[in-house]
Amino acid sequence: MSTVAPTYAASIPGSPSLDLAIRDDSGVISLDAARWPHVVGNVTVAMEDASLLNSLDPRANRRLMLEVDTGEGDREFDLVIRDVEPNREGSTVDVTLASDEALLDDYAPLVDDPTPRTFQSS
């Protein structure tokens, strides 16, 4: 039995689409239906140009299309960029990703509702 390491291809959708160089030894994508968010992961992207940081800015609600080839089939993920950590010495960027459920946490109420059961008998 042989084991094949997955290969990753990534792009930022838009006009035009921006293809990213992913390090093969850096990607971790995890899919678990019992977890919130269902898909989480992080990848290391080669930073060829400093303007790449603007394209990866999580404050701009950027998305990353990630294609994973496991050798047994391809899987595509449309993920939200959650965090970006540049490594200027290594000319790389560590990108933390999550599925859309993570966006719901961003818009959760910031205070507790003191009256959740006000209308429970109606």
C-alpha positions in Angstrom: 0.0 0.0 0.0 1.4 3.4 -1.0 0.6 6.7 0.5 0.3 9.8 -1.7 0.8 13.2 -0.2 -1.9 15.6 -1.2 -1.1 18.5 -3.6 -2.7 21.9 -3.3 -3.6 24.6 -5.9 -5.0 27.9 -4.7 -6.4 31.0 -6.2 -8.2 34.1 -5.1 -11.4 34.6 -7.1 -11.9 37.9 -8.7 -11.3 39.8 -11.9 -8.7 38.7 -12.8 -8.3 35.6 -10.6 -5.0 35.4 -8.8 -3.2 32.1 -8.7 -1.1 31.4 -5.6 2.0 29.3 -5.1 1.3 26.9 -2.2 4.2 25.1 -0.5 3.5 21.3 -0.8 4.7 20.5 2.7 2.6 23.2 4.5 -1.1 22.5 3.9 -3.5 21.1 6.4 -7.2 21.0 5.6 -9.6 19.3 8.0 -13.2 18.5 7.3 -15.4 17.4 10.2 -19.2 17.7 10.1 -19.4 17.6 13.9 -17.2 20.7 14.4 -17.9 24.4 14.0 -16.8 25.5 11.4 -16.9 22.3 9.4 -13.8 23.0 7.4 -10.7 24.6 8.8 -7.1 24.7 7.6 -4.0 26.7 6.9 -1.6 26.9 4.1 1.7 28.6 3.5 1.8 30.8 0.3 5.0 32.0 -1.4 5.0 35.8 -1.3 6.4 36.8 -4.6 5.2 40.4 -4.3 4.3 42.6 -1.3 1.0 43.5 -3.0 -0.1 39.9 -2.3 -0.8 40.9 1.3 -3.5 43.3 0.0 -5.1 40.4 -1.8 -5.0 38.2 1.3 -6.4 40.9 3.7 -9.0 39.1 5.8 -10.7 42.5 6.7 -11.8 42.7 3.0 -13.8 39.5 3.3 -11.5 37.7 0.8 -12.0 34.1 -0.2 -9.6 31.5 -1.3 -10.4 28.7 -3.7 -8.4 25.6 -2.7 -8.2 22.5 -4.8 -6.7 19.4 -3.1 -5.6 16.4 -5.1 -5.2 13.3 -2.9 -4.3 11.0 -5.7 -7.7 9.3 -5.3 -9.7 12.3 -6.5 -9.9 16.1 -6.3 -11.8 18.2 -3.8 -12.5 21.9 -4.0 -13.0 24.2 -1.1 -14.3 27.8 -1.2 -13.0 29.1 2.1 -12.9 32.4 3.9 -9.5 33.9 4.8 -9.5 34.3 8.6 -6.0 35.3 9.4 -2.8 36.1 7.6 0.7 36.0 9.2 3.5 37.3 6.9 7.0 35.8 7.3 9.2 38.4 5.7 12.4 36.5 6.3 11.1 33.4 4.5 9.1 35.4 1.9 6.0 33.4 2.8 2.5 34.1 4.2 0.7 31.7 6.6 -3.0 31.8 5.8 -5.7 30.5 8.1 -8.9 29.4 6.4 -12.4 28.4 7.5 -15.7 27.5 5.9 -18.6 30.0 5.9 -19.9 28.9 9.3 -17.1 31.0 10.8 -18.7 34.1 9.4 -21.7 33.5 11.7 -19.4 33.8 14.7 -18.3 37.2 13.4 -21.9 38.5 13.6 -23.0 36.9 16.9 -24.5 39.2 19.5 -21.9 40.9 21.7 -24.2 41.0 24.8 -26.4 38.4 26.4 -30.2 38.7 25.9 -31.6 39.0 29.4 -35.1 38.0 28.2 -34.8 35.0 26.0 -38.0 33.4 27.4 -40.3 36.4 27.4 -42.6 35.0 24.8 -42.1 31.3 25.4 -45.8 30.7 26.5 -47.3 32.5 23.5 
